[in-house]
Amino acid sequence: FGNPSTMSMIKTTLAEQAYQELRARIIDVRLSGGTRLLPNDLAADLGISPTPVKEACLRLEADGLVVTTARRGMAVRRFTEADVERLYAARILIETGALEATFEATFEAGRIDAALKAQLSEHLEGHHAHASGTTLDDLSRALSHDRAFHSALVEAARIDLISETHARILSQTHTLFGSVPGDYARSVQEHRAIFDAIAADDAGGAVAALVAHLKRSRENTLRQVRMLAKA
């Protein structure tokens, strides 16, 4: 018989792997809103037993990406217009607050940390490289750089609780991207405006550019929700 602690570690690892894979599929819209999550089918697809899949789904439910109903069991969450309004209200508060806090913390140095600028530049260029692509892989990579750009802005404030909350909110908003065509090239331009202001150590300009970008993203996401409701 196997060591109980070893078996527990293997089980935990499988649950984590299932969680990461299913989360990626939901965020990349390979599992779209309303899709039922059947543990036995998913387990067969992933080559594992149903138990770690069920554990992964419970974590995804806590993330706000999965819902459980009496009639349909577990399914990928289908977002409403009200959901989008709330999510973006939270994003605007968190991201602008974090950016202002970062500028305030670095005020004495007179400039934003060079490492943050380099990180933002890397994700900006990656986003640009894939935003005009036509394949699902291009879209997935573009959205990954998009998320990383916004995450870097928040993580620079070095407040773990805020970063963790933002990560959950960001993953929820991104489940709608890719469901219908979006203007990703314009999103790159807006990211560049944010970056240029940060590179120039212009706190007011950076916050204004970020707010303008998030408000346009909110309207685009609302448009996507409306289109999906009509489909």
Sequence and secondary structure as in RCSB ss.txt:
>XXXX:A:sequence
FGNPSTMSMIKTTLAEQAYQELRARIIDVRLSGGTRLLPNDLAADLGISPTPVKEACLRLEADGLVVTTARRGMA
VRRFTEADVERLYAARILIETGALEATFEATFEAGRIDAALKAQLSEHLEGHHAHASGTTLDDLSRALSHDRAFH
SALVEAARIDLISETHARILSQTHTLFGSVPGDYARSVQEHRAIFDAIAADDAGGAVAALVAHLKRSRENTLRQV
RMLAKA
>XXXX:A:secstr
   HHHHHHHHHHHHHHHHHHHHHHHHTTSS TT B  HHHHHHHHTS HHHHHHHHHHHHHTTSEEEETTTEEE
E    HHHHHHHHHHHHHHHHHHHHHHHHHTTTTTS  HHHHHHHHHHHHHHHHHHT  SHHHHHHHHHHHHHHH
HHHHHTT  HHHHHHHHHHHHHHHTSTTSS   HHHHHHHHHHHHHHHHTT HHHHHHHHHHHHHHHHHHHHHHH
HHHHH 
